[in-house]
């Protein structure tokens, strides 16, 4: 998303509207593909991860419910990168408002209706609220993007002809370092969340405490 918004802003500043469009399409494809792979891998590996790292295996359902959110967030990042590159922050703010509204409302409702079935399902409902919020934000920002009908002339397409393979390489090379940095930060936080309960249990506390 960061790499895409930077390249988009550069090309739009130079007047290359069609090249900016091609960059966005390549970024959307890469983010969608990577999001799908990570979501499927996380869902498939969830039982093993929870068994070895989680203090309470009852969080498995919540973890699996959240896995599709990675896919949704990846697609949403492409649209956010588009509006960042176009310096249209109002649309991104609107998507965040929709996301937070749906998350709070659906989280409260799902927790209320699922709590009679057990705390595991109630927590899974709260996790599902995050997925609902992300989906709502994506639908909002995608609708705003699709309402922008832009016609490109043959001259623009000819002048801005570029290899999609080269664009993809640029996006990947620039975004890899940023992505790895964020992944490492998220990994550290995840390990802290998993290891802290185990340390407390090792000191004599029970999972209920």
C-alpha positions as CSV (number, residue, x, y, z in Angstrom):
1,X,0.0,0.0,0.0
2,X,2.8,2.4,0.9
3,X,4.8,1.6,-2.2
4,X,1.7,1.9,-4.4
5,X,0.6,5.3,-3.0
6,X,4.2,6.6,-3.5
7,X,4.4,5.5,-7.1
8,X,0.8,6.7,-7.9
9,X,1.6,10.1,-6.5
10,X,4.7,10.3,-8.6
11,X,3.0,9.4,-11.8
12,X,0.0,11.6,-11.2
13,X,2.3,14.5,-10.5
14,X,4.0,13.8,-13.9
15,X,0.6,13.7,-15.6
16,X,0.8,9.9,-16.4
17,X,-2.8,9.0,-15.5
18,X,-2.8,5.7,-17.4
19,X,0.5,4.5,-15.9
20,X,-0.9,5.3,-12.5
21,X,-3.9,3.2,-13.3
22,X,-1.7,0.3,-14.4
23,X,0.4,0.6,-11.2
24,X,-2.8,0.4,-9.1
25,X,-4.1,-2.7,-11.0
26,X,-0.7,-4.5,-10.5
27,X,-0.7,-3.6,-6.8
28,X,-4.3,-4.8,-6.4
29,X,-3.3,-8.1,-8.0
30,X,-0.2,-8.6,-5.8
31,X,-2.0,-7.7,-2.6
32,X,-5.0,-9.9,-3.4
33,X,-2.8,-12.8,-4.2
34,X,-0.5,-12.4,-1.1
35,X,-3.6,-11.9,1.1
36,X,-5.2,-15.1,-0.1
37,X,-2.1,-17.1,0.4
38,X,-1.5,-15.9,3.9
39,X,-5.1,-16.3,4.9
40,X,-5.3,-19.9,3.7
41,X,-1.9,-20.8,5.2
42,X,-2.9,-19.2,8.6
43,X,-6.2,-21.0,8.6
44,X,-4.6,-24.4,7.7
45,X,-1.8,-23.9,10.3
46,X,-4.0,-22.6,13.0
47,X,-4.5,-25.9,15.0
48,X,-0.7,-26.4,15.1
49,X,0.0,-22.8,16.1
50,X,-2.6,-22.7,18.8
51,X,-1.4,-26.1,20.2
52,X,2.2,-25.0,20.5
53,X,1.9,-21.3,21.4
54,X,-1.4,-20.5,22.9
55,X,-2.1,-20.8,26.6
56,X,-5.7,-21.8,26.0
57,X,-6.6,-23.9,23.0
58,X,-10.2,-22.5,23.1
59,X,-9.0,-19.5,21.1
60,X,-8.7,-21.7,18.0
61,X,-12.1,-20.8,16.7
62,X,-11.5,-17.0,17.2
63,X,-8.2,-17.3,15.4
64,X,-9.7,-19.1,12.4
65,X,-12.5,-16.6,12.2
66,X,-10.0,-13.8,11.9
67,X,-7.9,-15.5,9.2
68,X,-10.1,-14.3,6.3
69,X,-9.6,-10.7,7.6
70,X,-6.1,-10.8,6.2
71,X,-7.5,-11.3,2.7
72,X,-10.0,-8.5,3.2
73,X,-7.4,-6.1,4.6
74,X,-5.0,-6.9,1.7
75,X,-7.6,-5.8,-0.9
76,X,-8.6,-2.8,1.2
77,X,-5.0,-1.7,1.3
78,X,-4.9,-1.5,-2.5
79,X,-7.9,0.9,-2.5
80,X,-6.4,2.9,0.4
81,X,-3.2,3.2,-1.5
82,X,-5.1,4.5,-4.5
83,X,-6.8,7.3,-2.5
84,X,-3.6,8.1,-0.6
85,X,-1.8,8.5,-4.0
86,X,-4.6,10.8,-5.1
87,X,-4.5,12.7,-1.8
88,X,-8.2,12.0,-1.2
89,X,-8.0,11.3,2.5
90,X,-11.7,11.9,3.1
91,X,-12.6,8.6,1.4
92,X,-10.2,6.7,3.7
93,X,-11.7,8.5,6.7
94,X,-15.2,7.5,5.6
95,X,-14.1,3.9,5.2
96,X,-12.6,3.9,8.7
97,X,-15.9,5.3,10.1
98,X,-17.9,2.6,8.4
99,X,-15.5,-0.1,9.6
100,X,-15.6,1.1,13.3
101,X,-19.4,1.5,13.3
102,X,-20.0,-2.0,11.9
103,X,-17.3,-3.5,14.2
104,X,-18.9,-2.0,17.4
105,X,-22.5,-2.8,16.5
106,X,-22.0,-6.3,15.2
107,X,-19.5,-7.1,18.0
108,X,-22.1,-6.2,20.7
109,X,-24.9,-8.0,19.0
110,X,-22.9,-11.2,18.2
111,X,-21.5,-11.3,21.8
112,X,-25.0,-10.9,23.2
113,X,-26.6,-13.6,21.1
114,X,-23.7,-16.1,21.2
115,X,-22.9,-15.8,24.9
116,X,-25.6,-18.3,25.9
117,X,-23.7,-20.9,23.8
118,X,-20.5,-20.4,25.7
119,X,-17.7,-17.9,26.1
120,X,-15.8,-19.5,23.2
121,X,-18.6,-18.7,20.7
122,X,-19.0,-15.2,22.2
123,X,-15.3,-14.4,21.7
124,X,-15.5,-15.8,18.2
125,X,-18.4,-13.5,17.6
126,X,-16.4,-10.5,18.6
127,X,-13.6,-11.7,16.3
128,X,-16.2,-12.0,13.5
129,X,-17.1,-8.4,14.2
130,X,-13.7,-7.3,13.1
131,X,-14.1,-9.3,9.8
132,X,-17.5,-7.6,9.3
133,X,-16.1,-4.2,9.9
134,X,-13.2,-4.7,7.5
135,X,-15.6,-6.0,4.9
136,X,-17.9,-3.0,5.3
137,X,-15.0,-0.6,5.0
138,X,-13.8,-2.4,1.8
139,X,-17.2,-2.3,0.2
140,X,-17.4,1.4,0.9
141,X,-14.0,2.3,-0.4
142,X,-14.4,0.0,-3.5
143,X,-17.8,1.7,-4.3
144,X,-16.2,5.1,-4.1
145,X,-13.4,4.0,-6.4
146,X,-15.8,2.3,-8.9
147,X,-17.8,5.6,-9.1
148,X,-14.8,7.3,-10.6
149,X,-15.2,6.7,-14.3
150,X,-11.9,7.8,-16.0
151,X,-11.5,7.7,-19.8
152,X,-8.0,7.3,-21.2
153,X,-7.1,8.5,-24.6
154,X,-5.1,6.3,-27.0
155,X,-2.2,8.9,-26.8
156,X,-2.1,8.5,-23.0
157,X,-2.0,4.7,-23.3
158,X,0.7,4.8,-25.9
159,X,2.8,7.4,-24.0
160,X,2.6,5.6,-20.7
161,X,3.1,2.1,-22.0
162,X,5.0,0.1,-19.4
163,X,5.7,-3.5,-18.6
164,X,3.4,-4.9,-15.9
165,X,6.2,-7.2,-14.9
166,X,8.6,-4.3,-14.3
167,X,6.0,-2.5,-12.3
168,X,5.3,-5.5,-10.1
169,X,9.1,-5.9,-9.5
170,X,9.3,-2.3,-8.4
171,X,6.3,-2.6,-6.1
172,X,7.7,-5.8,-4.5
173,X,11.2,-4.5,-4.1
174,X,10.1,-1.3,-2.5
175,X,7.4,-2.8,-0.4
176,X,9.3,-5.9,0.9
177,X,11.4,-4.0,3.4
178,X,8.4,-2.1,4.8
179,X,6.3,-5.3,4.9
180,X,9.0,-7.3,6.7
181,X,9.4,-4.5,9.3
182,X,5.6,-4.5,10.0
183,X,5.5,-8.3,10.0
184,X,8.4,-8.5,12.5
185,X,6.6,-5.9,14.7
186,X,3.4,-7.9,14.6
187,X,5.2,-11.1,15.2
188,X,6.8,-9.7,18.4
189,X,3.5,-8.5,19.7
190,X,1.9,-11.9,18.9
191,X,4.7,-13.8,20.7
192,X,4.3,-11.5,23.7
193,X,0.6,-12.2,23.8
194,X,1.2,-15.9,23.6
195,X,4.2,-16.3,25.9
196,X,3.0,-14.0,28.7
197,X,0.0,-16.3,29.7
198,X,2.4,-19.3,29.6
199,X,4.8,-17.5,31.9
200,X,2.0,-16.7,34.3
201,X,0.8,-20.3,34.3
202,X,4.4,-21.5,34.9
203,X,4.5,-19.3,38.0
204,X,1.4,-21.2,39.4
205,X,-1.6,-19.3,38.0
206,X,-4.4,-21.2,36.4
207,X,-5.9,-20.4,33.0
208,X,-9.1,-19.1,34.7
209,X,-7.0,-16.6,36.6
